[in-house]
Amino acid sequence: AKKTAGKSETGFTAAEKAAMKERARELKAEKGRADGEADLLAKVADMHDTDRAMATRLHAIVKAAAPALLPKTWYGMPAYANAEGKVVCFFRDAGKFGDRYATFGFNDAAKLDEGAMWPTAFALAKLTSADEKKIAALVKRAAG
């Protein structure tokens, strides 16, 4: 059997395994905790310059567009959850898995359904003011 570069025998890369371990830690830490913003900001502070700048700006956009969403971390990524604790949107920095671009995405809890097909994630090489307006509108709609 041929092995994919970077993959272990279980099929997960070291970065993927680390993300799963982070998620387990997050679940343990969430018990009894009402505010995950400090954890989110700590993850943002650890990012490379370009990713950190985007994550910081996205944090401000999400807070302004959907103040009811709760900041938290999710698999070690900045994320925003609804009142039920379900992640609505998230930011995955390019450095997380060695990607060439960052990703801003939406989960099932996002209210973005439009017909039979709609986008759930966007590649971000940088943020323009036009992009910021689009993201703000999507976040507001996703939050309901």
DSSP file (Angstrom, degrees, kcal/mol; ACC not computed):
  #  RESIDUE AA STRUCTURE BP1 BP2  ACC     N-H-->O    O-->H-N    N-H-->O    O-->H-N    TCO  KAPPA ALPHA  PHI   PSI    X-CA   Y-CA   Z-CA
    1    1 A A              0   0    0      0, 0.0     2,-0.3     0, 0.0     0, 0.0   0.000 360.0 360.0 360.0 133.4    0.0    0.0    0.0
    2    2 A K        -     0   0    0      1,-0.0     2,-0.4     0, 0.0     0, 0.0  -0.600 360.0-139.0 -80.8 136.2    1.3    3.4   -1.0
    3    3 A K        -     0   0    0     -2,-0.3     2,-0.3     4,-0.0     6,-0.1  -0.808  12.5-128.0 -98.5 135.1    1.6    6.0    1.8
    4    4 A T    >   -     0   0    0     -2,-0.4     3,-2.2     4,-0.2     7,-0.1  -0.620  40.1 -94.3 -78.9 138.9    0.6    9.6    1.2
    5    5 A A  T 3  S+     0   0    0     -2,-0.3    -1,-0.1     1,-0.3     3,-0.1  -0.257 109.3  11.2 -55.2 131.2    3.3   12.1    2.2
    6    6 A G  T 3  S+     0   0    0      1,-0.3     8,-0.6    -3,-0.1     2,-0.3   0.308 100.7 119.7  85.0  -9.7    2.9   13.4    5.8
    7    7 A K  B <   -A   13   0A   0     -3,-2.2    -1,-0.3     6,-0.2     6,-0.2  -0.661  53.0-143.7 -91.4 144.3    0.2   10.8    6.6
    8    8 A S    >   -     0   0    0      4,-1.2     3,-1.5    -2,-0.3    -4,-0.2  -0.357  38.4 -90.4 -92.2-179.3    0.7    8.3    9.4
    9    9 A E  T 3  S+     0   0    0      1,-0.3    -1,-0.1    -2,-0.1    -2,-0.0   0.763 127.1  58.6 -64.2 -24.2   -0.6    4.7    9.3
   10   10 A T  T 3  S-     0   0    0      2,-0.2    -1,-0.3     1,-0.0     3,-0.1   0.557 117.8-111.7 -82.5  -7.2   -3.9    5.8   10.8
   11   11 A G  S <  S+     0   0    0     -3,-1.5     2,-0.4     1,-0.3    -2,-0.1   0.381  82.5 109.8  95.5  -4.5   -4.5    8.2    7.9
   12   12 A F        -     0   0    0     -5,-0.0    -4,-1.2     4,-0.0    -1,-0.3  -0.857  62.9-130.2-108.6 141.6   -4.1   11.4    9.9
   13   13 A T  B  >  -A    7   0A   0     -2,-0.4     4,-2.4    -6,-0.2     5,-0.2  -0.327  32.0-105.5 -75.8 167.8   -1.2   13.9    9.6
   14   14 A A  H  > S+     0   0    0     -8,-0.6     4,-2.2     1,-0.2     5,-0.1   0.882 123.6  52.2 -61.0 -38.2    0.6   15.1   12.7
   15   15 A A  H  > S+     0   0    0      2,-0.2     4,-2.1     1,-0.2    -1,-0.2   0.888 109.1  49.4 -66.0 -39.5   -1.2   18.5   12.3
   16   16 A E  H  > S+     0   0    0      2,-0.2     4,-2.0     1,-0.2    -2,-0.2   0.908 111.1  49.2 -66.1 -41.6   -4.6   16.8   12.1
   17   17 A K  H  X S+     0   0    0     -4,-2.4     4,-2.2     1,-0.2    -2,-0.2   0.907 110.0  51.5 -62.8 -41.2   -3.8   14.7   15.2
   18   18 A A  H  X S+     0   0    0     -4,-2.2     4,-2.4     1,-0.2    -2,-0.2   0.896 108.1  52.1 -62.9 -40.1   -2.8   17.9   17.0
   19   19 A A  H  X S+     0   0    0     -4,-2.1     4,-2.2     2,-0.2    -1,-0.2   0.895 109.1  49.9 -63.5 -40.2   -6.1   19.6   16.0
   20   20 A M  H  X S+     0   0    0     -4,-2.0     4,-2.0     2,-0.2    -1,-0.2   0.898 110.8  49.4 -65.2 -39.6   -8.1   16.6   17.4
   21   21 A K  H  X S+     0   0    0     -4,-2.2     4,-2.1     2,-0.2    -2,-0.2   0.893 109.7  52.0 -65.8 -38.6   -6.1   16.8   20.7
   22   22 A E  H  X S+     0   0    0     -4,-2.4     4,-2.6     1,-0.2    -2,-0.2   0.906 107.7  52.3 -62.3 -40.8   -6.8   20.5   20.8
   23   23 A R  H  X S+     0   0    0     -4,-2.2     4,-2.4     1,-0.2    -2,-0.2   0.901 107.7  51.2 -63.7 -40.3  -10.5   19.9   20.4
   24   24 A A  H  X S+     0   0    0     -4,-2.0     4,-1.8     1,-0.2    -1,-0.2   0.915 111.4  48.0 -62.0 -42.9  -10.5   17.4   23.2
   25   25 A R  H  X S+     0   0    0     -4,-2.1     4,-2.4     1,-0.2    -2,-0.2   0.899 110.3  52.8 -63.2 -40.5   -8.8   20.0   25.5
   26   26 A E  H  X S+     0   0    0     -4,-2.6     4,-2.2     1,-0.2    -2,-0.2   0.914 107.0  51.4 -62.0 -43.3  -11.3   22.6   24.4
   27   27 A L  H  X S+     0   0    0     -4,-2.4     4,-0.7     1,-0.2    -1,-0.2   0.895 111.7  47.1 -62.3 -40.0  -14.3   20.3   25.3
   28   28 A K  H >< S+     0   0    0     -4,-1.8     3,-0.6     1,-0.2    -1,-0.2   0.906 114.2  47.5 -66.2 -41.3  -12.8   19.7   28.7
   29   29 A A  H 3< S+     0   0    0     -4,-2.4    -2,-0.2     1,-0.2    -1,-0.2   0.785 100.1  67.4 -72.0 -28.1  -12.1   23.5   29.2
   30   30 A E  H >< S+     0   0    0     -4,-2.2     3,-2.3    -5,-0.2     2,-0.3   0.789  74.5 100.6 -65.0 -27.9  -15.6   24.5   28.1
   31   31 A K  T << S+     0   0    0     -4,-0.7     3,-0.1    -3,-0.6    -3,-0.0  -0.431 101.6   1.5 -62.3 120.1  -17.3   23.0   31.1
   32   32 A G  T 3  S+     0   0    0     -2,-0.3     2,-0.5     1,-0.2    -1,-0.3   0.490 107.0 115.4  82.0   2.6  -18.0   25.8   33.5
   33   33 A R    <   +     0   0    0     -3,-2.3    -1,-0.2     1,-0.1     3,-0.1  -0.913  37.2 178.6-111.2 130.4  -16.6   28.5   31.1
   34   34 A A        +     0   0    0     -2,-0.5     2,-0.5     1,-0.2    -1,-0.1   0.686  68.9  50.9 -99.6 -22.1  -18.9   31.1   29.7
   35   35 A D        +     0   0    0      1,-0.1     3,-0.2    35,-0.0    -1,-0.2  -0.952  45.5 171.2-128.0 116.7  -16.4   33.2   27.7
   36   36 A G     >  +     0   0    0     35,-1.0     4,-2.3    -2,-0.5     5,-0.2   0.288  55.0 102.5-101.7   9.3  -14.0   31.7   25.1
   37   37 A E  H  > S+     0   0    0      1,-0.2     4,-2.9     2,-0.2     5,-0.2   0.873  77.9  55.1 -63.0 -37.1  -12.8   35.0   23.7
   38   38 A A  H  > S+     0   0    0     -3,-0.2     4,-1.9     2,-0.2    -1,-0.2   0.912 109.7  47.1 -62.4 -41.3   -9.5   34.9   25.7
   39   39 A D  H  > S+     0   0    0      2,-0.2     4,-2.1    -4,-0.2    -2,-0.2   0.917 112.3  50.5 -64.4 -43.1   -8.7   31.5   24.2
   40   40 A L  H  X S+     0   0    0     -4,-2.3     4,-2.3     1,-0.2    -2,-0.2   0.942 111.3  47.3 -59.8 -49.0   -9.6   32.8   20.7
   41   41 A L  H  X S+     0   0    0     -4,-2.9     4,-2.2     1,-0.2    -1,-0.2   0.839 109.2  54.6 -65.4 -32.5   -7.4   35.8   21.1
   42   42 A A  H  X S+     0   0    0     -4,-1.9     4,-1.1    -5,-0.2    -1,-0.2   0.909 108.7  48.3 -65.7 -41.5   -4.5   33.7   22.4
   43   43 A K  H  < S+     0   0    0     -4,-2.1     3,-0.5     1,-0.2     4,-0.4   0.910 111.4  50.6 -63.8 -41.7   -4.7   31.5   19.3
   44   44 A V  H >< S+     0   0    0     -4,-2.3     3,-1.5     1,-0.2    -2,-0.2   0.909 105.8  55.9 -61.8 -42.3   -4.8   34.6   17.1
   45   45 A A  H 3< S+     0   0    0     -4,-2.2    -1,-0.2     1,-0.3    -2,-0.2   0.784 104.0  55.2 -61.8 -27.5   -1.7   36.0   18.8
   46   46 A D  T 3< S+     0   0    0     -4,-1.1    -1,-0.3    -3,-0.5    -2,-0.2   0.547  89.8 101.5 -82.7  -8.1    0.2   32.7   18.0
   47   47 A M  S <  S-     0   0    0     -3,-1.5    -3,-0.0    -4,-0.4     2,-0.0  -0.295  83.4 -93.4 -77.0 160.7   -0.5   33.0   14.2
   48   48 A H     >  -     0   0    0      1,-0.1     4,-3.2     4,-0.1     5,-0.3  -0.304  49.6 -95.9 -64.8 158.4    2.0   34.2   11.6
   49   49 A D  H  > S+     0   0    0      1,-0.2     4,-2.4     2,-0.2     5,-0.2   0.860 121.2  43.9 -48.1 -53.4    1.8   38.0   10.8
   50   50 A T  H  > S+     0   0    0      1,-0.2     4,-2.1     2,-0.2    -1,-0.2   0.928 118.2  44.2 -63.3 -46.1   -0.5   37.8    7.7
   51   51 A D  H  > S+     0   0    0      1,-0.2     4,-3.0     2,-0.2     5,-0.2   0.901 112.6  52.8 -64.6 -40.9   -2.9   35.2    9.3
   52   52 A R  H  X S+     0   0    0     -4,-3.2     4,-2.5     2,-0.2    -2,-0.2   0.906 108.5  50.2 -62.1 -42.4   -2.9   37.2   12.6
   53   53 A A  H  X S+     0   0    0     -4,-2.4     4,-2.1    -5,-0.3    -1,-0.2   0.921 113.9  44.9 -62.9 -43.9   -3.9   40.4   10.8
   54   54 A M  H  X S+     0   0    0     -4,-2.1     4,-3.0     2,-0.2    -2,-0.2   0.929 113.8  49.3 -65.4 -44.5   -6.7   38.6    8.9
   55   55 A A  H  X S+     0   0    0     -4,-3.0     4,-2.2     1,-0.2    -2,-0.2   0.885 110.9  50.3 -63.4 -39.1   -7.9   36.8   12.1
   56   56 A T  H  X S+     0   0    0     -4,-2.5     4,-1.7    -5,-0.2    -1,-0.2   0.925 113.6  44.8 -64.0 -44.8   -7.9   40.1   14.1
   57   57 A R  H  X S+     0   0    0     -4,-2.1     4,-2.2    -5,-0.2    -2,-0.2   0.909 112.8  51.0 -67.4 -41.7   -9.9   41.9   11.4
   58   58 A L  H  X S+     0   0    0     -4,-3.0     4,-3.0     1,-0.2     5,-0.2   0.875 105.9  56.4 -63.1 -37.1  -12.3   39.0   11.0
   59   59 A H  H  X S+     0   0    0     -4,-2.2     4,-2.4    -5,-0.2    -1,-0.2   0.931 109.5  45.5 -59.5 -45.6  -12.9   38.9   14.8
   60   60 A A  H  X S+     0   0    0     -4,-1.7     4,-2.0     2,-0.2    -2,-0.2   0.897 113.3  50.5 -64.3 -40.9  -13.9   42.6   14.7
   61   61 A I  H  X S+     0   0    0     -4,-2.2     4,-2.8     2,-0.2     5,-0.3   0.936 112.1  45.8 -63.5 -47.7  -16.2   41.9   11.7
   62   62 A V  H  X S+     0   0    0     -4,-3.0     4,-2.7     1,-0.2     7,-0.2   0.925 112.4  50.7 -63.8 -44.7  -17.9   39.0   13.3
   63   63 A K  H  < S+     0   0    0     -4,-2.4    -1,-0.2    -5,-0.2    -2,-0.2   0.885 116.0  42.1 -61.0 -38.4  -18.4   40.8   16.6
   64   64 A A  H  < S+     0   0    0     -4,-2.0    -2,-0.2    -5,-0.2    -1,-0.2   0.895 119.2  42.7 -75.0 -40.8  -19.9   43.8   14.8
   65   65 A A  H  < S+     0   0    0     -4,-2.8    -2,-0.2     1,-0.2    -3,-0.2   0.832 133.4  15.6 -76.6 -33.0  -22.1   41.8   12.3
   66   66 A A    ><  +     0   0    0     -4,-2.7     3,-2.0    -5,-0.3    -1,-0.2  -0.569  63.5 172.1-143.4  73.2  -23.4   39.2   14.8
   67   67 A P  T 3  S+     0   0    0      0, 0.0    -1,-0.1     0, 0.0    -4,-0.1   0.687  76.8  66.6 -60.9 -17.9  -22.8   40.3   18.4
   68   68 A A  T 3  S+     0   0    0      2,-0.1     2,-0.2    -5,-0.0    -5,-0.1   0.709  79.0  98.2 -76.3 -19.2  -24.9   37.3   19.6
   69   69 A L  S <  S-     0   0    0     -3,-2.0    13,-0.2    -7,-0.2    -3,-0.1  -0.476  74.2-132.2 -71.3 140.7  -22.3   34.8   18.3
   70   70 A L  E     -B   81   0B   0     11,-3.4    11,-2.7    -2,-0.2     2,-0.1  -0.831  14.1-129.5 -99.3 122.7  -20.0   33.6   21.1
   71   71 A P  E     +B   80   0B   0      0, 0.0   -35,-1.0     0, 0.0     2,-0.3  -0.422  46.0 137.8 -67.7 143.2  -16.2   33.6   20.4
   72   72 A K  E     -B   79   0B   0      7,-2.3     7,-2.6   -35,-0.1     2,-0.4  -0.944  50.8 -96.7-163.7 178.1  -14.4   30.3   21.1
   73   73 A T  E     -B   78   0B   0     -2,-0.3     2,-0.4     5,-0.2   -33,-0.1  -0.870  29.2-171.4-108.0 152.3  -11.8   28.0   19.8
   74   74 A W  E >  S-B   77   0B   0      3,-2.3     3,-1.4    -2,-0.4   -51,-0.1  -0.930  77.3 -15.4-145.9 112.8  -12.7   25.0   17.7
   75   75 A Y  T 3  S-     0   0    0     -2,-0.4   -52,-0.1     1,-0.3   -53,-0.1   0.832 130.4 -55.6  54.6  33.9  -10.0   22.4   16.8
   76   76 A G  T 3  S+     0   0    0      1,-0.3    -1,-0.3   -54,-0.2   -56,-0.0   0.595 117.5 114.0  78.6  11.4   -7.6   25.2   17.8
   77   77 A M  E <  S-B   74   0B   0     -3,-1.4    -3,-2.3   -58,-0.1    -1,-0.3  -0.849  77.3 -98.8-113.1 150.0   -9.1   27.7   15.4
   78   78 A P  E     +B   73   0B   0      0, 0.0    13,-2.6     0, 0.0     2,-0.3  -0.473  55.7 166.9 -61.9 133.8  -11.0   30.9   16.1
   79   79 A A  E     -BC  72  90B   0     -7,-2.6    -7,-2.3    11,-0.2     2,-0.4  -0.939  31.6-139.4-147.4 167.1  -14.7   30.2   15.8
   80   80 A Y  E     -BC  71  89B   0      9,-2.5     8,-3.1    -2,-0.3     9,-1.5  -0.993  20.8-164.5-137.2 125.3  -18.1   31.7   16.7
   81   81 A A  E     -BC  70  87B   0    -11,-2.7   -11,-3.4    -2,-0.4     6,-0.2  -0.739  16.4-121.7-113.7 156.4  -21.0   29.7   18.1
   82   82 A N    >   -     0   0    0      4,-2.5     3,-2.1    -2,-0.3    -1,-0.1  -0.192  49.1 -83.0 -81.4-177.4  -24.7   30.4   18.5
   83   83 A A  T 3  S+     0   0    0      1,-0.3    -1,-0.1     2,-0.1    -2,-0.0   0.759 130.5  57.9 -61.5 -25.7  -26.5   30.3   21.8
   84   84 A E  T 3  S-     0   0    0      2,-0.1    -1,-0.3     1,-0.0     3,-0.1   0.477 119.6-110.0 -82.3  -2.6  -26.8   26.5   21.6
   85   85 A G  S <  S+     0   0    0     -3,-2.1     2,-0.4     1,-0.3    -2,-0.1   0.518  71.8 141.3  86.9   5.7  -23.0   26.2   21.4
   86   86 A K        -     0   0    0      1,-0.1    -4,-2.5    23,-0.1     2,-0.3  -0.686  57.9-114.4 -85.3 131.6  -23.0   25.1   17.7
   87   87 A V  E     +C   81   0B   0     -2,-0.4    22,-0.7    -6,-0.2    -6,-0.3  -0.478  34.1 177.2 -68.4 125.1  -20.2   26.6   15.6
   88   88 A V  E     +     0   0B   0     -8,-3.1    19,-2.1     1,-0.3     2,-0.3   0.843  66.2   0.4 -93.3 -45.9  -21.6   28.9   13.0
   89   89 A C  E     -CD  80 106B   0     -9,-1.5    -9,-2.5    17,-0.3    -1,-0.3  -0.964  62.7-175.6-145.7 161.7  -18.4   30.2   11.4
   90   90 A F  E     -CD  79 105B   0     15,-2.2    15,-2.4    -2,-0.3     2,-0.4  -0.969  20.2-133.4-152.8 161.8  -14.6   29.8   11.8
   91   91 A F  E     - D   0 104B   0    -13,-2.6     2,-0.6    -2,-0.3    13,-0.2  -0.992  14.2-167.2-122.9 125.2  -11.2   31.0   10.6
   92   92 A R  E     - D   0 103B   0     11,-3.1    11,-2.7    -2,-0.4   -15,-0.1  -0.950  19.8-138.8-111.9 114.0   -8.5   28.5    9.7
   93   93 A D    >>  -     0   0    0     -2,-0.6     3,-1.3     9,-0.2     4,-0.5  -0.337  18.6-118.3 -69.9 152.6   -5.1   30.2    9.3
   94   94 A A  T 34>S+     0   0    0      1,-0.3     5,-2.1     2,-0.2     3,-0.5   0.841 113.2  58.1 -59.7 -34.5   -2.9   29.1    6.4
   95   95 A G  T 345S+     0   0    0      3,-0.2    -1,-0.3     1,-0.2     3,-0.2   0.693  85.3  81.4 -70.3 -19.0   -0.2   28.0    8.9
   96   96 A K  T <45S+     0   0    0     -3,-1.3    -1,-0.2     1,-0.2    -2,-0.2   0.917 118.1   4.9 -55.5 -48.9   -2.6   25.5   10.6
   97   97 A F  T  <5S-     0   0    0     -4,-0.5    -1,-0.2    -3,-0.5    -2,-0.2   0.115 111.1 -97.6-123.9  19.6   -2.1   22.8    8.0
   98   98 A G  T   5 +     0   0    0     -4,-0.4    -3,-0.2    -3,-0.2    -4,-0.1   0.819  68.5 161.2  70.1  31.1    0.5   24.4    5.8
   99   99 A D      < -     0   0    0     -5,-2.1    -1,-0.2    -6,-0.2     3,-0.0  -0.368  49.0-126.8 -79.6 162.7   -2.0   25.7    3.3
  100  100 A R  S    S+     0   0    0     -2,-0.1     2,-0.3     1,-0.1    -1,-0.1   0.581  92.4  29.8 -86.5  -8.8   -1.2   28.4    0.8
  101  101 A Y  S    S-     0   0    0     -7,-0.1    24,-0.2    -8,-0.1     2,-0.1  -0.978  80.4-115.3-144.0 157.3   -4.3   30.4    1.9
  102  102 A A  E     - E   0 124B   0     22,-2.2    22,-3.0    -2,-0.3     2,-0.4  -0.409  30.1-137.7 -82.6 166.9   -6.4   30.9    5.0
  103  103 A T  E     -DE  92 123B   0    -11,-2.7   -11,-3.1    20,-0.2     2,-0.5  -0.995  14.5-166.2-132.4 133.7  -10.1   29.8    5.1
  104  104 A F  E     +DE  91 122B   0     18,-2.3    18,-2.4    -2,-0.4     2,-0.3  -0.986  31.8 171.8-113.1 121.9  -13.2   31.5    6.5
  105  105 A G  E     -DE  90 121B   0    -15,-2.4   -15,-2.2    -2,-0.5     2,-0.3  -0.808  29.3-137.6-133.5 169.3  -15.9   28.9    6.7
  106  106 A F  E     -D   89   0B   0     14,-3.4   -17,-0.3    -2,-0.3     2,-0.1  -0.940  16.1-149.1-125.6 146.2  -19.5   28.2    7.9
  107  107 A N    >   -     0   0    0    -19,-2.1     3,-2.1    -2,-0.3   -21,-0.0  -0.434  42.8 -81.1-104.3-178.0  -20.9   25.1    9.5
  108  108 A D  T 3  S+     0   0    0      1,-0.3     4,-0.1    -2,-0.1   -20,-0.1   0.765 123.3  65.5 -56.3 -29.3  -24.3   23.5    9.5
  109  109 A A  T 3  S+     0   0    0    -22,-0.7    -1,-0.3     2,-0.1     2,-0.2   0.672  79.9 102.6 -70.2 -15.7  -25.6   25.9   12.1
  110  110 A A  S <  S-     0   0    0     -3,-2.1     2,-1.3   -22,-0.3     3,-0.3  -0.475  72.9-137.9 -70.7 136.7  -25.2   28.8    9.6
  111  111 A K        +     0   0    0     31,-1.8    33,-0.1     1,-0.2    -1,-0.1  -0.514  66.1 118.1 -95.0  66.3  -28.4   29.9    8.1
  112  112 A L        +     0   0    0     -2,-1.3    -1,-0.2    -4,-0.1    30,-0.1   0.367  29.2 143.1-111.2   1.4  -27.0   30.3    4.6
  113  113 A D        +     0   0    0     -3,-0.3     2,-0.3    29,-0.1     3,-0.1  -0.162  17.8 168.8 -51.0 129.6  -29.2   27.8    2.7
  114  114 A E    >   -     0   0    0      1,-0.2     3,-0.9     0, 0.0     2,-0.1  -0.810  56.6 -48.8-148.0 100.7  -30.0   29.1   -0.7
  115  115 A G  T 3  S-     0   0    0     -2,-0.3    -1,-0.2     1,-0.2     3,-0.1  -0.444 103.7 -40.4  70.4-144.9  -31.5   26.7   -3.2
  116  116 A A  T 3  S+     0   0    0      1,-0.2     2,-0.3    -2,-0.1    -1,-0.2   0.510 128.2  35.6 -96.1  -6.9  -29.9   23.3   -3.6
  117  117 A M    <   +     0   0    0     -3,-0.9    -1,-0.2     2,-0.0     0, 0.0  -0.988  58.5 156.5-152.0 137.1  -26.3   24.6   -3.5
  118  118 A W        -     0   0    0     -2,-0.3     2,-0.1    -3,-0.1    -5,-0.1  -0.983  43.3 -95.4-154.6 155.2  -24.4   27.4   -1.6
  119  119 A P        -     0   0    0      0, 0.0     3,-0.1     0, 0.0    -2,-0.0  -0.465  28.9-179.9 -75.2 145.7  -20.8   28.1   -0.6
  120  120 A T        +     0   0    0      1,-0.3   -14,-3.4    -2,-0.1     2,-0.3   0.454  66.0  31.6-120.6  -6.7  -19.6   27.1    2.9
  121  121 A A  E     -E  105   0B   0    -16,-0.3     2,-0.4     2,-0.0    -1,-0.3  -0.996  59.9-156.5-152.6 150.7  -16.0   28.2    2.8
  122  122 A F  E     -E  104   0B   0    -18,-2.4   -18,-2.3    -2,-0.3     2,-0.3  -0.991  18.7-129.4-131.3 134.2  -13.9   30.9    1.2
  123  123 A A  E     -E  103   0B   0     -2,-0.4     2,-0.5   -20,-0.2   -20,-0.2  -0.640  25.0-161.2 -78.5 136.8  -10.2   31.0    0.5
  124  124 A L  E     +E  102   0B   0    -22,-3.0   -22,-2.2    -2,-0.3     3,-0.1  -0.956  28.9 163.2-127.0 114.2   -8.5   34.2    1.8
  125  125 A A  S    S-     0   0    0     -2,-0.5     2,-0.3     1,-0.5    -1,-0.1   0.739  83.2 -21.5 -91.4 -30.4   -5.1   35.4    0.6
  126  126 A K  S    S-     0   0    0    -24,-0.1     2,-0.5   -72,-0.0    -1,-0.5  -0.944  70.4-107.0-163.6 170.1   -5.8   38.8    2.0
  127  127 A L        -     0   0    0     -2,-0.3     2,-0.2    -3,-0.1    -3,-0.0  -0.942  28.9-172.1-112.9 122.5   -8.8   40.9    3.0
  128  128 A T     >  -     0   0    0     -2,-0.5     4,-2.4     1,-0.1     5,-0.2  -0.623  40.3-107.3 -99.7 167.9  -10.0   43.8    1.0
  129  129 A S  H  > S+     0   0    0     -2,-0.2     4,-1.8     1,-0.2     5,-0.1   0.869 123.0  53.0 -64.1 -34.5  -12.7   46.3    2.1
  130  130 A A  H  > S+     0   0    0      2,-0.2     4,-2.0     1,-0.2    -1,-0.2   0.910 109.2  49.0 -65.2 -41.5  -15.1   44.7   -0.5
  131  131 A D  H  > S+     0   0    0      1,-0.2     4,-2.9     2,-0.2     5,-0.2   0.914 108.1  54.2 -62.0 -43.0  -14.3   41.2    1.0
  132  132 A E  H  X S+     0   0    0     -4,-2.4     4,-2.5     1,-0.2    -1,-0.2   0.889 108.1  49.2 -60.0 -40.4  -14.9   42.5    4.5
  133  133 A K  H  X S+     0   0    0     -4,-1.8     4,-2.2     2,-0.2    -1,-0.2   0.909 112.1  48.4 -65.3 -42.5  -18.4   43.8    3.5
  134  134 A K  H  X S+     0   0    0     -4,-2.0     4,-2.5     2,-0.2    -2,-0.2   0.923 113.1  47.6 -62.7 -44.5  -19.3   40.5    1.9
  135  135 A I  H  X S+     0   0    0     -4,-2.9     4,-3.0     1,-0.2     5,-0.2   0.917 110.2  52.0 -64.4 -43.5  -18.1   38.6    5.0
  136  136 A A  H  X S+     0   0    0     -4,-2.5     4,-2.4    -5,-0.2    -1,-0.2   0.916 111.2  47.4 -59.0 -43.4  -20.0   40.9    7.3
  137  137 A A  H  X S+     0   0    0     -4,-2.2     4,-2.2     2,-0.2    -1,-0.2   0.914 113.7  47.6 -65.3 -42.6  -23.2   40.3    5.3
  138  138 A L  H  X S+     0   0    0     -4,-2.5     4,-3.0     2,-0.2    -2,-0.2   0.911 112.2  49.2 -64.9 -42.1  -22.7   36.6    5.2
  139  139 A V  H  X S+     0   0    0     -4,-3.0     4,-2.3     2,-0.2    -2,-0.2   0.921 110.7  50.4 -63.7 -43.8  -22.0   36.4    9.0
  140  140 A K  H  X S+     0   0    0     -4,-2.4     4,-0.7    -5,-0.2    -1,-0.2   0.926 115.2  42.9 -60.1 -45.1  -25.1   38.5    9.8
  141  141 A R  H >< S+     0   0    0     -4,-2.2     3,-0.8     1,-0.2    -2,-0.2   0.908 112.3  53.6 -66.1 -42.6  -27.2   36.2    7.6
  142  142 A A  H 3< S+     0   0    0     -4,-3.0   -31,-1.8     1,-0.3    -2,-0.2   0.857 105.6  53.7 -62.2 -36.4  -25.6   33.0    9.0
  143  143 A A  H 3<        0   0    0     -4,-2.3    -1,-0.3    -5,-0.2    -2,-0.2   0.699 360.0 360.0 -73.2 -19.0  -26.3   34.0   12.5
  144  144 A G    <<        0   0    0     -3,-0.8    -3,-0.1    -4,-0.7    -2,-0.1   0.468 360.0 360.0  83.2 360.0  -30.0   34.5   11.7
